[in-house]
């Protein structure tokens, strides 16, 4: 399974949704909470090509977007392909 990173904020319902999808898949991920960490937030923004919303999800070092994009990949059956790489 590729490395999975997810940038979150504690109060974000979309972050909870994204983490739930990944957990149901049995995916192990590293969570970076940017709530109280401006430097980490700026790292996320740079990695996410300027996107400032959370969650921002990276699978195998590639940004896939947020919870909506993750749900779309799941619905199309493409998330399993990404996780199996």
N, CA and C atoms as a LAMMPS dump frame, in Angstrom:
ITEM: TIMESTEP
0
ITEM: NUMBER OF ATOMS
255
ITEM: BOX BOUNDS ff ff ff
-5.0000000000000000e+02 5.0000000000000000e+02
-5.0000000000000000e+02 5.0000000000000000e+02
-5.0000000000000000e+02 5.0000000000000000e+02
ITEM: ATOMS id mol type element x y z
1 1 1 N 0.86 -1.174 0
2 1 2 C 0 0 0
3 1 3 C 0.905 1.236 0
4 2 1 N 0.577 2.216 -0.819
5 2 2 C 1.391 3.43 -0.85
6 2 3 C 1.216 4.252 0.425
7 3 1 N 2.145 5.15 0.658
8 3 2 C 2.035 6.056 1.802
9 3 3 C 0.844 6.983 1.592
10 4 1 N 0.065 7.158 2.641
11 4 2 C -1.106 8.036 2.588
12 4 3 C -0.95 9.089 3.67
13 5 1 N -1.116 10.35 3.276
14 5 2 C -1.079 11.466 4.221
15 5 3 C -2.359 12.256 4.059
16 6 1 N -2.889 12.715 5.176
17 6 2 C -4.095 13.534 5.138
18 6 3 C -3.911 14.717 6.087
19 7 1 N -4.074 15.902 5.543
20 7 2 C -3.994 17.136 6.328
21 7 3 C -5.404 17.475 6.787
22 8 1 N -5.568 17.703 8.084
23 8 2 C -6.895 17.877 8.665
24 8 3 C -6.935 19.04 9.655
25 9 1 N -8.149 19.339 10.08
26 9 2 C -8.409 20.193 11.238
27 9 3 C -9.409 19.436 12.103
28 10 1 N -9.26 19.558 13.412
29 10 2 C -10.048 18.761 14.341
30 10 3 C -11.552 18.914 14.22
31 11 1 N -12.021 20.077 13.866
32 11 2 C -13.467 20.346 13.843
33 11 3 C -14.085 20.143 12.456
34 12 1 N -13.352 19.604 11.523
35 12 2 C -13.778 19.523 10.124
36 12 3 C -14.572 18.245 9.838
37 13 1 N -15.858 18.373 9.487
38 13 2 C -16.645 17.174 9.188
39 13 3 C -16.173 16.463 7.916
40 14 1 N -15.638 17.209 6.951
41 14 2 C -15.135 16.592 5.726
42 14 3 C -13.893 15.749 6.02
43 15 1 N -13.099 16.206 6.97
44 15 2 C -11.921 15.439 7.391
45 15 3 C -12.345 14.12 8.012
46 16 1 N -13.371 14.166 8.844
47 16 2 C -13.877 12.939 9.465
48 16 3 C -14.398 11.972 8.405
49 17 1 N -15.083 12.504 7.406
50 17 2 C -15.597 11.667 6.317
51 17 3 C -14.455 10.998 5.568
52 18 1 N -13.434 11.767 5.216
53 18 2 C -12.302 11.226 4.464
54 18 3 C -11.586 10.151 5.277
55 19 1 N -11.352 10.42 6.551
56 19 2 C -10.677 9.432 7.394
57 19 3 C -11.517 8.166 7.516
58 20 1 N -12.812 8.308 7.606
59 20 2 C -13.706 7.16 7.706
60 20 3 C -13.627 6.287 6.453
61 21 1 N -13.615 6.913 5.291
62 21 2 C -13.495 6.159 4.031
63 21 3 C -12.194 5.364 4.029
64 22 1 N -11.106 6.021 4.384
65 22 2 C -9.806 5.349 4.392
66 22 3 C -9.774 4.225 5.425
67 23 1 N -10.341 4.466 6.593
68 23 2 C -10.36 3.438 7.636
69 23 3 C -11.17 2.221 7.209
70 24 1 N -12.302 2.448 6.548
71 24 2 C -13.121 1.327 6.066
72 24 3 C -12.364 0.482 5.039
73 25 1 N -11.432 1.097 4.335
74 25 2 C -10.604 0.385 3.357
75 25 3 C -9.431 -0.322 4.028
76 26 1 N -9.256 -0.086 5.317
77 26 2 C -8.127 -0.677 6.016
78 26 3 C -6.819 0.037 5.736
79 27 1 N -6.921 1.239 5.217
80 27 2 C -5.732 2.017 4.86
81 27 3 C -5.083 2.603 6.108
82 28 1 N -3.788 2.541 6.133
83 28 2 C -3.012 3.17 7.201
84 28 3 C -2.549 4.515 6.665
85 29 1 N -2.821 5.566 7.425
86 29 2 C -2.453 6.896 6.954
87 29 3 C -1.842 7.712 8.078
88 30 1 N -1.102 8.716 7.663
89 30 2 C -0.524 9.667 8.596
90 30 3 C -1.386 10.914 8.558
91 31 1 N -1.856 11.329 9.72
92 31 2 C -2.694 12.524 9.808
93 31 3 C -1.851 13.694 10.301
94 32 1 N -1.958 14.804 9.573
95 32 2 C -1.282 16.048 9.954
96 32 3 C -2.363 17.062 10.315
97 33 1 N -2.52 17.357 11.584
98 33 2 C -3.509 18.334 12.032
99 33 3 C -2.9 19.733 11.93
100 34 1 N -3.465 20.541 11.045
101 34 2 C -2.938 21.888 10.799
102 34 3 C -3.669 22.955 11.609
103 35 1 N -4.551 22.54 12.524
104 35 2 C -5.379 23.477 13.288
105 35 3 C -4.569 24.565 13.979
106 36 1 N -3.529 24.181 14.647
107 36 2 C -2.745 25.12 15.457
108 36 3 C -1.308 25.233 14.964
109 37 1 N -1.072 24.911 13.705
110 37 2 C 0.289 24.875 13.193
111 37 3 C 0.373 25.601 11.85
112 38 1 N 0.612 26.913 11.862
113 38 2 C 0.654 27.689 10.621
114 38 3 C 1.737 27.214 9.642
115 39 1 N 2.864 26.76 10.149
116 39 2 C 3.931 26.286 9.269
117 39 3 C 3.5 25.022 8.529
118 40 1 N 2.876 24.11 9.246
119 40 2 C 2.386 22.884 8.626
120 40 3 C 1.27 23.197 7.629
121 41 1 N 0.431 24.177 7.957
122 41 2 C -0.622 24.605 7.034
123 41 3 C -0.013 25.111 5.731
124 42 1 N 1.038 25.916 5.827
125 42 2 C 1.692 26.441 4.624
126 42 3 C 2.352 25.324 3.824
127 43 1 N 2.877 24.317 4.503
128 43 2 C 3.426 23.148 3.81
129 43 3 C 2.322 22.451 3.019
130 44 1 N 1.156 22.301 3.653
131 44 2 C 0.021 21.687 2.973
132 44 3 C -0.37 22.489 1.74
133 45 1 N -0.48 23.803 1.878
134 45 2 C -0.875 24.667 0.768
135 45 3 C 0.107 24.523 -0.396
136 46 1 N 1.39 24.5 -0.085
137 46 2 C 2.404 24.354 -1.133
138 46 3 C 2.271 23.001 -1.827
139 47 1 N 2.101 21.947 -1.05
140 47 2 C 1.967 20.606 -1.63
141 47 3 C 0.689 20.463 -2.436
142 48 1 N -0.365 21.172 -2
143 48 2 C -1.674 21.061 -2.642
144 48 3 C -1.866 22.098 -3.749
145 49 1 N -0.769 22.655 -4.22
146 49 2 C -0.793 23.614 -5.328
147 49 3 C -1.726 24.782 -5.058
148 50 1 N -1.645 25.309 -3.838
149 50 2 C -2.385 26.506 -3.484
150 50 3 C -3.74 26.27 -2.835
151 51 1 N -4.198 25.041 -2.801
152 51 2 C -5.49 24.777 -2.158
153 51 3 C -5.347 24.975 -0.655
154 52 1 N -6.323 25.656 -0.069
155 52 2 C -6.246 26.027 1.338
156 52 3 C -7.316 25.349 2.198
157 53 1 N -8.06 24.441 1.601
158 53 2 C -9.124 23.764 2.337
159 53 3 C -8.639 22.408 2.832
160 54 1 N -9.254 21.948 3.913
161 54 2 C -8.963 20.612 4.419
162 54 3 C -10.204 19.749 4.262
163 55 1 N -10.015 18.469 4.114
164 55 2 C -8.742 17.772 4.1
165 55 3 C -8.039 17.918 2.752
166 56 1 N -6.743 17.712 2.771
167 56 2 C -5.958 17.516 1.562
168 56 3 C -5.313 16.144 1.723
169 57 1 N -5.531 15.303 0.732
170 57 2 C -5.122 13.898 0.814
171 57 3 C -4.069 13.619 -0.25
172 58 1 N -3.023 12.926 0.183
173 58 2 C -1.944 12.542 -0.712
174 58 3 C -1.773 11.029 -0.629
175 59 1 N -1.803 10.399 -1.79
176 59 2 C -1.6 8.953 -1.865
177 59 3 C -0.375 8.716 -2.74
178 60 1 N 0.625 8.097 -2.151
179 60 2 C 1.872 7.887 -2.875
180 60 3 C 2.534 9.193 -3.266
181 61 1 N 2.342 10.225 -2.438
182 61 2 C 2.94 11.526 -2.699
183 61 3 C 2.187 12.394 -3.681
184 62 1 N 1.109 11.88 -4.25
185 62 2 C 0.322 12.62 -5.243
186 62 3 C -0.951 13.138 -4.585
187 63 1 N -1.205 14.43 -4.728
188 63 2 C -2.415 15.021 -4.174
189 63 3 C -3.636 14.593 -4.963
190 64 1 N -4.624 14.074 -4.249
191 64 2 C -5.861 13.669 -4.921
192 64 3 C -6.997 14.643 -4.641
193 65 1 N -6.775 15.61 -3.74
194 65 2 C -7.811 16.566 -3.387
195 65 3 C -8.336 16.312 -1.993
196 66 1 N -9.633 16.539 -1.835
197 66 2 C -10.247 16.439 -0.519
198 66 3 C -11.236 15.295 -0.421
199 67 1 N -12.175 15.439 0.498
200 67 2 C -13.152 14.387 0.77
201 67 3 C -14.046 14.114 -0.437
202 68 1 N -14.422 15.158 -1.166
203 68 2 C -15.284 14.955 -2.34
204 68 3 C -14.577 14.112 -3.4
205 69 1 N -13.312 14.432 -3.641
206 69 2 C -12.554 13.681 -4.639
207 69 3 C -12.322 12.241 -4.183
208 70 1 N -12.058 12.06 -2.887
209 70 2 C -11.876 10.721 -2.344
210 70 3 C -13.16 9.905 -2.499
211 71 1 N -14.294 10.526 -2.202
212 71 2 C -15.591 9.847 -2.359
213 71 3 C -15.852 9.488 -3.811
214 72 1 N -15.489 10.379 -4.716
215 72 2 C -15.667 10.121 -6.143
216 72 3 C -14.812 8.931 -6.597
217 73 1 N -13.554 8.912 -6.158
218 73 2 C -12.684 7.773 -6.48
219 73 3 C -13.261 6.48 -5.928
220 74 1 N -13.779 6.539 -4.709
221 74 2 C -14.4 5.362 -4.085
222 74 3 C -15.593 4.896 -4.899
223 75 1 N -16.446 5.827 -5.288
224 75 2 C -17.644 5.483 -6.047
225 75 3 C -17.345 4.874 -7.408
226 76 1 N -16.254 5.28 -8.006
227 76 2 C -15.861 4.768 -9.325
228 76 3 C -15.028 3.489 -9.242
229 77 1 N -14.712 3.061 -8.026
230 77 2 C -13.879 1.88 -7.865
231 77 3 C -12.401 2.136 -8.099
232 78 1 N -12.017 3.387 -8.224
233 78 2 C -10.629 3.728 -8.506
234 78 3 C -9.775 3.833 -7.248
235 79 1 N -10.407 4.009 -6.091
236 79 2 C -9.637 4.125 -4.851
237 79 3 C -8.898 2.818 -4.565
238 80 1 N -9.566 1.693 -4.787
239 80 2 C -8.912 0.407 -4.565
240 80 3 C -7.661 0.266 -5.432
241 81 1 N -7.738 0.742 -6.661
242 81 2 C -6.577 0.667 -7.554
243 81 3 C -5.417 1.494 -7.011
244 82 1 N -5.725 2.685 -6.512
245 82 2 C -4.675 3.545 -5.941
246 82 3 C -4.056 2.913 -4.688
247 83 1 N -4.899 2.307 -3.872
248 83 2 C -4.418 1.727 -2.63
249 83 3 C -3.644 0.426 -2.836
250 84 1 N -3.88 -0.23 -3.958
251 84 2 C -3.199 -1.489 -4.236
252 84 3 C -1.836 -1.306 -4.896
253 85 1 N -1.514 -0.094 -5.277
254 85 2 C -0.225 0.145 -5.956
255 85 3 C 0.936 -0.088 -5.032
